[in-house]
Amino acid sequence: MSRHSGHGPLVAFTSFAIAGAGLIVAAASLEVVHHHLFPPALVAGVLLQALGLAVSLGHLGQKRRAAMAMWGVGRSALSNEVLLAPLALACGALAAGISLWGRPMPALPVIAGVVNAAFLLSIGLVYRVGGQRTWQGFSAFTPLTAGCAFGAIAIQALSVTGGILGMVLLLVVLDAAVFVQRWREVVAIRIPAASLTGSGMSHRGQLLGARFVLLDVLPFVLLLAWPTPLAAAIAATGLWVDRVGFYALALQRTTEHEVAEVEEALASARKPHES
Amino acid sequence: MSGAGFLLDLHRCVGCGACVLACRIENGRVLATAWRRVLPLNLSRQPAGPTYFLSVACHHCEEPACLRGCPSGAYEQRPDGIVVHREELCLGCRYCEMTCPFGTPQFDAEKGVMSKCHLCAHRVDAGLLPACVGACPTDALRYVPATAVPPADTVRFVPGFVDPAGCQPALHFRTPAGTRRVELFRHLGEALRR
């Protein structure tokens, strides 16, 4: 990924898809915990997901072959994600449609929530690849927790009824706990100085810190004071920073990196003999 | 015994780049990104320091990460172990670029698909050597057929070939030590101290 360019469509796709699916999962949680359905969250979630899917095509070199991405279901994590994406969208759309129709069926949002949670997890698993140092461990769970935290914050900020601060707190704390683990993992990685040139890793502290504050801290503090749409806007920015940071911090174990590490290790081992 | 692959003799490689050029010409990649590259390993990071050259392309792994991850099945492993990429099935999603721990697959922006070394399968099938191997003036780069047992004085893992994805690359090295299972890192470290 070090030589990989054109992350724009991936950042946009994952930002929209995670936000959309997160809204649907949070709306489903609201239905389960508070027996309160908030249809606008479902509608917004579906629209964001649809936008994300449309944008994702921009990443493909051969857009006409997009449907072939499902051929590897069961073998390829990417195929699993591609299969779950339209399924999550369809379930969300059905739940939103029925709830808007005025005859809500409580089971539908819950089913949509479960499928969308699976989709969020599948996004994380796509990037769990052996050669990527910064995409290991807890990074697989951040799309799920970040999406849920964003969804809950947005519903609390925009809902006229409100009153779900406890649920928001739970989801935000869960996301913060998972993200802090990822933060620690990334910071613990030792990287040869040569590999840092032109890499987002040289700004990892700022990127990870900004994401944490914008998604997990500021919106919740604002919501404690009063429900304001500003909290949702800040959380959305935090989600976007999360995705930008995720790709910017990609660090592939290429042969070039390994060679640089060996050279540096030998150079540092040699210094005591010289002195 | 593993699948077909390359053997690189670090004693002999002088980093001339003939293999890269031959690959470019054979596969019509004169202007595109090269499938083979030569990496200098300068241990002391000094002009006069001992330098080795790693001529690398696709390692035709026994458990290829590109094949495992490809959503459209564009990668195929032949019975002789050669991993080939089928352009007509490629989406250009570049997932293989993320999954390969050796930075092998290259994105061809003109065609909108990935591409990589196929070990000159067309030449191998015709009983010829891969172009890069045939062009090597010092015999540093060799072809190891699937049926052959790699020489006893070769190793599979040296610095630069950590295998974090468990791919088991079919690449064999004859290290300066020439000793089986002696890591190049340690050997070269000792050489440096002498």
Chai-1 contact restraints between the chains, C-beta under 6 A:
chainA,res_idxA,chainB,res_idxB,connection_type,confidence,min_distance_angstrom,max_distance_angstrom,comment,restraint_id
A,M1,B,M98,contact,1.0,0.0,6.0,A-B,restraint_1
A,H4,B,E97,contact,1.0,0.0,6.0,A-B,restraint_2
A,L60,B,L91,contact,1.0,0.0,6.0,A-B,restraint_3
A,L60,B,G92,contact,1.0,0.0,6.0,A-B,restraint_4
A,L60,B,C93,contact,1.0,0.0,6.0,A-B,restraint_5
A,G61,B,G92,contact,1.0,0.0,6.0,A-B,restraint_6
A,G61,B,G112,contact,1.0,0.0,6.0,A-B,restraint_7
A,G61,B,V113,contact,1.0,0.0,6.0,A-B,restraint_8
A,Q62,B,L91,contact,1.0,0.0,6.0,A-B,restraint_9
A,Q62,B,G92,contact,1.0,0.0,6.0,A-B,restraint_10
A,Q62,B,G112,contact,1.0,0.0,6.0,A-B,restraint_11
A,R65,B,L91,contact,1.0,0.0,6.0,A-B,restraint_12
A,M68,B,S72,contact,1.0,0.0,6.0,A-B,restraint_13
A,A69,B,P71,contact,1.0,0.0,6.0,A-B,restraint_14
A,A69,B,S72,contact,1.0,0.0,6.0,A-B,restraint_15
A,A69,B,L91,contact,1.0,0.0,6.0,A-B,restraint_16
A,W71,B,S72,contact,1.0,0.0,6.0,A-B,restraint_17
A,W71,B,G73,contact,1.0,0.0,6.0,A-B,restraint_18
A,G72,B,P71,contact,1.0,0.0,6.0,A-B,restraint_19
A,G72,B,G73,contact,1.0,0.0,6.0,A-B,restraint_20
A,S76,B,G69,contact,1.0,0.0,6.0,A-B,restraint_21
A,S76,B,P71,contact,1.0,0.0,6.0,A-B,restraint_22
A,L78,B,P71,contact,1.0,0.0,6.0,A-B,restraint_23
A,L78,B,Y95,contact,1.0,0.0,6.0,A-B,restraint_24
A,S79,B,P71,contact,1.0,0.0,6.0,A-B,restraint_25
A,V129,B,M98,contact,1.0,0.0,6.0,A-B,restraint_26
A,V129,B,T99,contact,1.0,0.0,6.0,A-B,restraint_27
A,G130,B,P101,contact,1.0,0.0,6.0,A-B,restraint_28
A,G130,B,P164,contact,1.0,0.0,6.0,A-B,restraint_29
A,G130,B,A165,contact,1.0,0.0,6.0,A-B,restraint_30
A,G131,B,P101,contact,1.0,0.0,6.0,A-B,restraint_31
A,G131,B,P164,contact,1.0,0.0,6.0,A-B,restraint_32
A,G131,B,A165,contact,1.0,0.0,6.0,A-B,restraint_33
A,R253,B,P101,contact,1.0,0.0,6.0,A-B,restraint_34
A,R253,B,P164,contact,1.0,0.0,6.0,A-B,restraint_35
A,T254,B,G103,contact,1.0,0.0,6.0,A-B,restraint_36
A,T255,B,V56,contact,1.0,0.0,6.0,A-B,restraint_37
A,T255,B,F102,contact,1.0,0.0,6.0,A-B,restraint_38
A,T255,B,G160,contact,1.0,0.0,6.0,A-B,restraint_39
A,E258,B,G160,contact,1.0,0.0,6.0,A-B,restraint_40
A,E258,B,V162,contact,1.0,0.0,6.0,A-B,restraint_41
A,V259,B,L39,contact,1.0,0.0,6.0,A-B,restraint_42
A,V259,B,L41,contact,1.0,0.0,6.0,A-B,restraint_43
A,V259,B,G160,contact,1.0,0.0,6.0,A-B,restraint_44
A,V262,B,P159,contact,1.0,0.0,6.0,A-B,restraint_45
A,E263,B,R45,contact,1.0,0.0,6.0,A-B,restraint_46
A,L266,B,L43,contact,1.0,0.0,6.0,A-B,restraint_47
A,L266,B,G189,contact,1.0,0.0,6.0,A-B,restraint_48
A,A267,B,R45,contact,1.0,0.0,6.0,A-B,restraint_49
